[in-house]
């Protein structure tokens, strides 16, 4: 089973070959002018260049060969040498039926499944999660689902930040305040950490004690370890709850600390391989390469206090993952501003033979900004906590539902659940509808609107299809063979066909926005179809059955798209 673009591609390639031209030039893409054609091939231009011929003349010869093919309703040459293709209704009907019958709604699985580990979320002990972690969680969750959808074996790991300097800061602060470890709460941690971080900046003696505490914790000092486990436990359960509310769930909740037992042997190994160098009391691996545009600083492996650093735990985590899951690919979904860090780690891993070229990838993303164009802050200028952000968006979602007169007949619990789904959809879709590398501005009004390219719009359209199908079932109307006829049906069938292209693009570029865009286009095409083509009211049973089958295919594809994006549609609204 292949999409229409691929099928037309084979037909056009055969025509190139028959003309004595390079068949690989027969590639077909969606038309730039949907008003004129469905697909186009630009290969005649390249063929003309290679053969010093006239592109228009080559295009006409190709058109002559393609004329009369059963897959095509029309074929003509246009412009400087394009071949414009209009798909026959029979092929559209056949393809729509395939989509309707397919478990993946017409998308394809990867040819050779791989083991893929997605490292995302990256929350830290005691530091409240902020909008940077939100993006990591949203994008990472979607990439995890996308890879799994296409058939890879995928694990998502939170890679909890539980081993660095912030642990020493907390230990020192708790001891200075004389707090009882058994009674420590999340509120304590969230109060202590920023205060300690500020104190470390202002007071070098405090900073040095915190550094020493970090090294002693890592060295195995028992009372520190006990305190540390308490921090981890308190933070982890709160963070899990917050992620879960967002529809983000990890398969592994490992942390930087899990790599700790592997560090001594790894450091020895680096030394034995001659990669470790002494540098002002610390030990480093030099990773700069000839031809680098700017000098990449060395990876700091052991600090002058003898502590493991961020890069050390990342490197040892690669060794750990090798031993456990042995992934073919590790994707690190982390803020673009950490690009240098990952480059250092990846190069060190390559030098040490822990990973091969191409097995480690940093999937960076931009920031979510406030109206001032700077990373989003609260009105008071502080870092906005994720929890507060979700509460704020849910408030707005409730208001939006009431304003649109939606959910009025729902029970109070169902209304709350719907408001939560709308809020999560608003936040996630706003994020995922941009290419991940682009920064975007947080705009609560726009994100929560039921109109335009938004999560709530998508949920609303999905609920509409669901209620149509429910009504059909109540009336005993059944789906049947698809026969595409009307222009709005044609457009809808072409959209259904385009899902695989979107999924493959999203997969290859690790860019869920291609799925978001597809889902939006599909919802719009359905909306036009629904307005133009009566379904339950139509007299011809065959036509009703065909349109119901189209609606079922749309629902399946919308639901799969929503699932990949991490959105959930309610049954009713
Ligand atoms: N905890 C880190 C932070 O908050 C992100 C961790 C990302 N993953 C990794 N393997 N380094 O910045």
Boltz pocket constraint, residues with backbone or C-beta under 6 A from the ligand:
constraints:
  - pocket:
      binder: B
      contacts: [[A, 119], [A, 120], [A, 121], [A, 122], [A, 123], [A, 124], [A, 158], [A, 159], [A, 160], [A, 161], [A, 310], [A, 314], [A, 332], [A, 333], [A, 334]]
      max_distance: 6.0
